[in-house]
Amino acid sequence: MYTDSNGFLLVDKVVKYESLIEGLGTVFQELGVPFDGSLGVRAKSEHRKDRRAYQDIFSDKQRDIIEREFAEEIEMHGYTF
């Protein structure tokens, strides 16, 4: 949870996974923490074997569940399915 009961962010910045390195670089620079632009690992590279776009993988029912359960996050971050 990173929002209060009214939906307002409780954190200064949200770093999206799809721009993780860039976002971490910005945060670390603001904090004065050295960062060489690498996490030194490939976090998910070995776990996801199916490389199709998620839109092609989920069924309509699964999409509906995701859209319902994560409606606030989807709206807050400007995502679309």
Rosetta blueprint (number, residue, H / E / L):
1 M L
2 Y L
3 T E
4 D L
5 S L
6 N L
7 G L
8 F L
9 L E
10 L L
11 V L
12 D L
13 K L
14 V L
15 V L
16 K L
17 Y H
18 E H
19 S H
20 L H
21 I H
22 E H
23 G H
24 L H
25 G H
26 T H
27 V H
28 F H
29 Q H
30 E H
31 L H
32 G L
33 V L
34 P L
35 F L
36 D L
37 G L
38 S L
39 L L
40 G L
41 V L
42 R L
43 A L
44 K L
45 S L
46 E L
47 H L
48 R L
49 K L
50 D L
51 R L
52 R L
53 A L
54 Y H
55 Q H
56 D H
57 I H
58 F L
59 S L
60 D H
61 K H
62 Q H
63 R H
64 D H
65 I H
66 I H
67 E H
68 R H
69 E H
70 F L
71 A H
72 E H
73 E H
74 I H
75 E H
76 M H
77 H L
78 G L
79 Y L
80 T L
81 F L
